[in-house]
Amino acid sequence: MGRISRRAFVQTAVAAGMLGAGSARAAMGPNDKFDLVIKGGEVIDPSRSLRGKRDIGIRFGVIEAVETEIPAARTSRMIDASGKLVTPGLVDLHAHVFPYGSAIGIPADELVPHQCTTTVVSAGDAGANNIAALRRFIVAQTRTRIHAFIHIANMGLSAFPVPELYNIDFAQVDACAMAIAENPDFVLGTKVRMSENVIARNGLEPLKRAILACERSGRPAKVMVHIGGVETPALMTGILDLLRPGDVLTHAFSGAPNIAGAFTNIVQDGRILPAALEAKRRGVVFDVGHGGGSFDFTVCEAAIRQGCPPDTISSDIHVWSGNTPGMPFLPWVMSKFLTLGYTLEQVVAMATAAPARVIDATSKVGTLGVGAPGDVAIMELVEGPVSFVDTRNNTRSGQAFLRPVQTVINGVPFGRPYQPPFSVR
């Protein structure tokens, strides 16, 4: 056999690699069956501008087909979704899912029956000192996909309810930057809480350090900024002015006052701050982050009217907020926006495709496209009079709400039908 040149060897290897990559998901033969078919539901997939009755076929953990009819004989297992809504698995951009490590965390998988969430983002539960514990002991053992914003305070929310940034020395820029750099597969950037009852008189310094940590990480990392009860109106404007395109303003529609009882958030005296409009124009993401004290119908309605609608709907679910009258479970929060005049397609988009883009512009979550992970939410649109309450005791009456029915992650349903052998990734 003759010798092969180094260049020819490399070209051959690259060609073989490309061929392997293209054939990683083998085409189905005429006698092959789907592992799971979700049949007869009304599919709403805003990522593909799709609404209509479709069957969804899942094979090898990914979406293999979305068709008007998949014969029952072509599947090993089936979920009957007749009369139900079928959407991409819901994506919760702001949740607290670090049990045992954060003082407010809930196991992500326990939330699935109540939320239909297949992907969640831990919003600052862990800092640089305990992000490895979140990764090794929680993320690695959880069926739900978990991403995270690392808290600029090095202990995250483990000290809650003690404020983590009264002492600015806890905001360790280099340690946070290194943690972002070392965890590119699931860390999105940095979280900072900017309420007066968290940062005292430290002004813009915590946010400046959070941004600096992202920049020093060498990654295109984002900052998620928690507001609500900011110390002064001027500080609120300063926060908005610092935010970069792609950064996330969470609790964007909070009506929580500062320590003195003044309302200092993005709507003041009924008017949206000019700095909020500018932030919206340059691509800052306005996130709901309902929680137990961070969503006010009156603030949200004023912001919508004046050009600052939400981009993403998130729950801010944790052990305290989950027991409050506002019930910030994601489908219930989505239902509040139906009451505010949004269409079903818009509401689903703000809890699927939109937060998926924040996680990764090329992400395959938040969609039912062929080749995407087999993540599916099945919900029921319950029609009839319903009353909603925000976190400031304002109420609104609606005519429908979303009720979770079943969730599928990576092609494996939560609950029945059970899939033997029970593999989860």
SEZA-978318 format. One line per field, with one value per residue (C-alpha): residue in three letters; x, y, z negated. Coordinates in pm, whole numbers, plus 32768, in hexadecimal, padded with zeros to 4 digits. Each point is the difference from the previous one (the first is absolute). Layout:
<nodes>
aa c(ALA,...) .
x c(X,...) .
y c(Y,...) .
z c(Z,...) .
</nodes>
This chain:
<nodes>
aa c(MET,GLY,ARG,ILE,SER,ARG,ARG,ALA,PHE,VAL,GLN,THR,ALA,VAL,ALA,ALA,GLY,MET,LEU,GLY,ALA,GLY,SER,ALA,ARG,ALA,ALA,MET,GLY,PRO,ASN,ASP,LYS,PHE,ASP,LEU,VAL,ILE,LYS,GLY,GLY,GLU,VAL,ILE,ASP,PRO,SER,ARG,SER,LEU,ARG,GLY,LYS,ARG,ASP,ILE,GLY,ILE,ARG,PHE,GLY,VAL,ILE,GLU,ALA,VAL,GLU,THR,GLU,ILE,PRO,ALA,ALA,ARG,THR,SER,ARG,MET,ILE,ASP,ALA,SER,GLY,LYS,LEU,VAL,THR,PRO,GLY,LEU,VAL,ASP,LEU,HIS,ALA,HIS,VAL,PHE,PRO,TYR,GLY,SER,ALA,ILE,GLY,ILE,PRO,ALA,ASP,GLU,LEU,VAL,PRO,HIS,GLN,CYS,THR,THR,THR,VAL,VAL,SER,ALA,GLY,ASP,ALA,GLY,ALA,ASN,ASN,ILE,ALA,ALA,LEU,ARG,ARG,PHE,ILE,VAL,ALA,GLN,THR,ARG,THR,ARG,ILE,HIS,ALA,PHE,ILE,HIS,ILE,ALA,ASN,MET,GLY,LEU,SER,ALA,PHE,PRO,VAL,PRO,GLU,LEU,TYR,ASN,ILE,ASP,PHE,ALA,GLN,VAL,ASP,ALA,CYS,ALA,MET,ALA,ILE,ALA,GLU,ASN,PRO,ASP,PHE,VAL,LEU,GLY,THR,LYS,VAL,ARG,MET,SER,GLU,ASN,VAL,ILE,ALA,ARG,ASN,GLY,LEU,GLU,PRO,LEU,LYS,ARG,ALA,ILE,LEU,ALA,CYS,GLU,ARG,SER,GLY,ARG,PRO,ALA,LYS,VAL,MET,VAL,HIS,ILE,GLY,GLY,VAL,GLU,THR,PRO,ALA,LEU,MET,THR,GLY,ILE,LEU,ASP,LEU,LEU,ARG,PRO,GLY,ASP,VAL,LEU,THR,HIS,ALA,PHE,SER,GLY,ALA,PRO,ASN,ILE,ALA,GLY,ALA,PHE,THR,ASN,ILE,VAL,GLN,ASP,GLY,ARG,ILE,LEU,PRO,ALA,ALA,LEU,GLU,ALA,LYS,ARG,ARG,GLY,VAL,VAL,PHE,ASP,VAL,GLY,HIS,GLY,GLY,GLY,SER,PHE,ASP,PHE,THR,VAL,CYS,GLU,ALA,ALA,ILE,ARG,GLN,GLY,CYS,PRO,PRO,ASP,THR,ILE,SER,SER,ASP,ILE,HIS,VAL,TRP,SER,GLY,ASN,THR,PRO,GLY,MET,PRO,PHE,LEU,PRO,TRP,VAL,MET,SER,LYS,PHE,LEU,THR,LEU,GLY,TYR,THR,LEU,GLU,GLN,VAL,VAL,ALA,MET,ALA,THR,ALA,ALA,PRO,ALA,ARG,VAL,ILE,ASP,ALA,THR,SER,LYS,VAL,GLY,THR,LEU,GLY,VAL,GLY,ALA,PRO,GLY,ASP,VAL,ALA,ILE,MET,GLU,LEU,VAL,GLU,GLY,PRO,VAL,SER,PHE,VAL,ASP,THR,ARG,ASN,ASN,THR,ARG,SER,GLY,GLN,ALA,PHE,LEU,ARG,PRO,VAL,GLN,THR,VAL,ILE,ASN,GLY,VAL,PRO,PHE,GLY,ARG,PRO,TYR,GLN,PRO,PRO,PHE,SER,VAL,ARG) .
x c(8000,808F,8040,7EF0,805A,7FA7,7F1C,7F45,7FDC,7F6A,7F12,7F8C,7FCD,7F38,7F25,7FBF,7FAC,7F09,7F5D,7FE2,7F6C,7EF9,7F96,7FFA,7E84,7FB2,7EDB,7ECE,7FBB,7EA0,7FF2,809C,7F25,8004,8053,7EE3,7EEB,7F39,7EC0,7EDA,805E,7FEF,816D,8077,816C,804C,8167,7F6F,7EC3,7F3C,7EA5,7F24,7FAC,813C,8099,8161,80E7,812E,811C,814F,7FA6,7FCB,7EDF,7FF8,7EB8,7EE9,7EEC,7E8A,7FDD,80ED,7F5C,7FDE,80AC,8140,8041,8068,7F4F,7F00,7F7A,7EA0,8001,7EA7,7F60,8149,8107,8156,8126,8178,806C,7FE6,8140,800B,8108,7FED,7FD8,80A9,8060,812B,7F68,80EA,80F2,7F23,7F18,7ED9,8038,7F07,8062,7FBF,7F63,7EFE,7F8A,7FC2,7E9A,7FA0,80C3,8037,8166,8108,810F,8036,8100,8083,7FFC,8126,7FCB,8175,812F,8167,8032,7EE7,7FBE,80C0,7F0A,7EDB,80A5,806C,7EE9,7ECD,802A,80A2,7EE6,7ED2,7F29,7FA0,8107,80A0,80C5,8076,805A,8118,7FC2,8104,7FFD,80E6,7F0E,7ECF,7EB6,8074,7FED,7E96,7F4B,813D,8057,8125,8087,7FF1,8171,8081,8135,7F2A,7FF2,8141,8031,8122,7F6E,7EB3,80AD,80C2,7EC4,7F53,812C,801B,7E91,7FA9,7F11,7EFC,805C,7F6D,809C,7FD3,7ED7,7FF1,7EE5,7FEB,7EE6,804F,7FBC,8112,8114,7FC7,80C2,80EB,7F5C,8067,8138,7F64,7F80,814B,80B3,7F08,8039,817A,7FF5,7F4E,80FE,812D,7F79,8051,7EA8,7ED0,7F66,7EC4,7F99,7EAD,7FA0,7EF5,7F44,7EDF,801D,8137,808F,7FB8,7F68,8158,8097,7EF1,805C,8170,7FBB,7F44,8111,810C,7F4C,8088,7F44,7F9F,8011,7EC5,7F32,7F38,7EDB,7FDC,7E99,8031,7F38,80C4,8062,8152,8043,7F66,7EC5,804B,7FBB,8144,7FE2,7FDA,7EA7,7FF5,7ECA,7F5C,8111,8106,8163,80AC,8129,7F1E,7F90,816B,8060,7EE6,806F,8166,7F9E,7FEB,7F17,7ED8,7FA8,7ECD,8097,7EB0,806B,7F5B,8030,806D,7EDA,7F06,7EE5,7FF5,8173,7FF1,7ECD,80A1,8146,7F4A,7F39,813A,80E3,80A9,7F49,8099,80E9,7FFE,7F12,80A7,7F8A,8106,7F7C,809F,7F9C,7F6F,7F5D,7F5B,7F23,7F8B,7EA5,8091,805D,812D,8004,805B,7EB8,7F3A,80E0,7FD6,7E88,8011,8083,7EDC,7F2C,80D8,7FA3,811A,7FAE,8046,8116,80A6,7FEE,8092,8117,8062,8027,80A9,80B3,8050,80AD,80AB,80A2,807F,80A1,809D,7FAA,8036,7F4F,7F27,7F27,7EBD,7FA2,7F5C,80D8,807C,814C,7FB2,8000,7EBF,7F83,7E88,7EFE,7E96,7F08,7E8D,7F64,7EEF,7EF4,7F1F,800D,8143,809C,8173,80BD,8156,80FD,7F6A,7E9E,7F7C,7F0B,7F9D,7EE8,8040,7F47,80FF,8137,8105,8004,812D,7FAD,8145,816D,80F8,8177,80F4,7EE6,7FBA,7EB2,7FE1,7F02,7F43,803D,813A,811B,80D1,8123,7FDE,8122,8013,8131) .
y c(8000,8153,8117,8107,816E,80BA,80E9,7EDD,7F57,8139,8033,7E97,8017,8142,7F6B,7ECB,80D9,80CC,7EC4,7F79,8145,7FFF,7E9B,800F,7FE4,7EE1,802D,7F33,7ED0,7F94,7F01,80DD,8083,8142,7FD6,80EB,80B0,8120,7FE7,80DC,813F,8169,8053,8164,8037,8174,7FB3,7F75,80D6,7EBF,7FD3,7EDC,7E99,7F2F,7EBB,800F,7ED6,7FDB,7F0B,7FDC,8122,8104,8082,7F24,8072,80FF,7F8B,801F,7E8A,7EF4,7EA8,7F60,7EC9,80C9,803B,7F33,80EA,8111,8128,8068,817D,8029,8143,8079,8100,7F79,80F0,7FF0,7FB2,8141,80C0,80BA,8110,8052,7EEC,7F8E,7E94,7FCA,7F3E,7FC1,810A,8134,8061,8020,7EEE,7EF5,7EC2,804C,7EAD,8038,8133,7F48,7F88,8165,80BC,7F29,8081,7F3B,810B,80EA,8107,8018,8176,8040,7EE1,7FB9,80E2,7FB2,7F44,7F04,7FF2,7EB6,7F6A,8070,7F63,7EB4,7FB4,809F,803C,7EAD,7F45,80BF,7FA2,816A,80C3,8102,8134,8107,8168,8009,80FB,8112,7FC1,7ED7,7F3F,8033,7FF4,7F11,8119,805E,80B7,80B2,80F9,7F80,8152,80E5,7FA8,804D,7F2B,7ECD,8070,7F5C,805A,7F1C,7ED0,8033,8035,7EBC,7F40,8083,7FA0,7EA3,7FA2,8065,7EDE,8075,8155,812A,811E,80BD,8052,8132,8076,817C,803D,80EC,7EED,7F2F,80FA,8114,8136,7F57,80AA,7F88,7F4B,7EA0,801E,808B,7ED7,7F0C,8096,7FFD,7E8F,7FB1,80C6,7F64,7EA2,8017,7F7C,80B7,7FEC,80B8,80AE,7FBF,812A,7FE3,8143,805F,80FA,80AB,8108,8135,805B,8076,7EAD,7F51,80D6,7FB5,7E8A,8013,80D3,7EFE,7ED3,7F79,7F63,7E9F,8043,7FA2,80E9,7F15,8064,810A,8049,8000,80F3,7FBA,8140,8054,8002,815B,7F92,80BB,7F64,8011,7EFE,8026,80A5,8131,80D8,7F3A,804E,7F15,8078,8080,7F26,7ECD,8056,802F,7EB3,7F53,809F,7F87,7E9A,7FD5,7EDB,805C,7ECC,7FD4,7F3E,7FFB,7F6A,8049,8179,806E,8022,811E,8007,817D,8022,7EFD,8099,815A,7F76,7F44,8136,80D6,7F1D,7F17,7EB2,7EC0,7F33,7EC9,7F70,7F56,7F86,8056,7ECA,7FA4,7F7A,814D,807E,7EB1,802A,8164,8063,8064,7E90,8041,7EAE,8040,7F9B,80D1,812D,7FCB,7FFD,815B,8084,7F67,80D9,812E,7FCF,7F2B,7EE7,7E95,7FFB,8133,7F74,7EB1,80B2,80C6,7EBB,7F30,8098,8151,7F80,7EF3,8117,80A1,7EB7,7FCE,80A2,7EAF,7F36,7EDC,8016,80C5,7F6A,7ECB,8007,7EB3,7FAF,80C5,7F52,7F41,8103,8031,80A6,7F8F,80F4,803C,8151,800D,80F9,80B2,8120,800D,80FF,8053,80BF,80A1,8034,8151,7F76,808C,7F15,7FCA,7F28,7F15,7F07,7EE7,7F6B,7EFC,7EBD,7F14,7EA0,7F4C,8043,7F43,8039,7F64,7F23,7F70,805D,806A,7F0B,7F11,7F68,7F7B,7FAE,7ECA,800C,814C,80C8,8178,8075) .
z c(8000,8062,7F0B,7FD5,7FDB,7EC1,80C6,80A2,7EAE,7F62,8125,7FEB,7E87,801E,8110,7F2C,7ED4,80C9,8082,7E9E,7F82,8110,7FBB,7E84,8003,80E9,80EA,7FA4,80D2,8063,7EE7,7EF1,7EEA,7F3D,7E92,7FA7,80BD,7F69,80C4,8055,7F48,8074,8033,7FBD,805C,8023,806A,8143,8017,7FDE,7F71,805C,7FB9,8020,7F88,7F75,802C,7F1E,803E,7F51,7F1B,8112,80D1,8137,80A0,7FDD,80E9,802D,7FC3,7F81,8006,7EAA,8088,802D,7E8F,7ED5,7F0B,8027,7F3A,8062,8005,809C,7F8B,7F69,805E,805D,7FF4,7FE5,7E9D,7F36,7FB6,7EB2,8010,7E8D,7EFF,7EC0,801E,7F1A,7EDE,7EDA,8080,801E,7EE5,80EF,8104,8072,80BF,816F,8042,7EED,80BE,8148,7FB5,7FA0,810A,8138,7FF6,80BA,7FDD,7ED8,7FA7,7E9D,7FC2,7F1A,7F0C,8006,8000,8056,7EB8,8036,8177,800D,7F07,80D8,812D,7F66,7F0D,80A2,8176,803A,7F51,8080,812B,803D,80C0,7F1C,805F,7F09,7FC4,7EFD,7EEB,7FE9,7E87,7FD0,7F1D,80DE,7F43,7EF0,7EFF,804E,7F60,7F94,8118,80CA,8074,7ED3,7FF2,815D,7FBE,8046,816F,8079,816F,8059,7F51,80B3,814F,7FD6,7FA8,813A,80D4,7F6C,8034,8164,8033,7F04,7F70,80BA,7F3E,7EBA,7F1F,7F22,7F1F,7FFC,7F06,7EE0,7F02,80A3,8055,7EFB,806E,80F5,812A,8159,7F84,7FEE,8166,807C,7F66,809C,815A,7FCB,7F9F,8147,80C8,7F51,8039,8172,8057,808F,7EA6,7F99,7EC0,7F62,7F26,7EF2,7FB7,7F1D,7EE5,808C,7F13,80D8,8152,806F,7FAC,80CD,812B,7FC5,7FFE,814A,80A0,7FAC,8092,8147,8125,7F98,7E8B,7F40,7F24,7F24,7F22,810B,7F97,7E8A,7F2E,7EC2,7F47,7F70,7E8A,7FD8,80B9,8144,8154,80C3,8116,817B,7FE1,7F1F,7FD3,8117,80FE,808D,7FC7,813C,7FA2,800D,8161,8068,7F64,80BB,8148,7FDE,7FB9,7E89,7FB1,7F22,7F33,7F22,7ED9,7F4B,7EB3,7EB5,8003,8158,80EF,8002,80FD,7FFB,8049,8115,80A4,8000,808C,8117,8063,8008,80C9,7F08,8019,7F76,80DA,7F26,7EFC,7ED7,7EB0,7EF8,7F54,7EB3,7EAD,7F8F,813E,804C,7ECE,804A,8084,8152,803F,80E2,80AC,816B,80B0,7F03,803F,8177,7FC8,7F63,814B,80B9,7F1B,805D,816E,8089,80F1,7FAC,8104,7F67,7EA0,806B,80BD,7ECA,7F3D,810E,812C,7F61,7EC3,80D3,80CC,7EC0,7F9D,8158,814B,80AA,7EF1,8069,7EC9,800F,8150,8093,8138,8086,7F59,7EC5,7EAC,7FBE,7F05,800B,7F1F,8004,7F66,7FF6,8047,7EF9,8068,7F0A,7F07,7F37,7F15,7FED,7EF3,801E,7EE8,7F9C,7FCA,8149,80A8,816A,808D,8120,80D8,801C,7F63,8058,7F39,8012,8075,8054,8052,80D5,7FDE,80F7,807D,7EA6,7F5F,7E98,7F74,80E0,80F5,7F59,80EB,7FC0,7FD3,7F4F,808F,7FD7,80CA) .
</nodes>
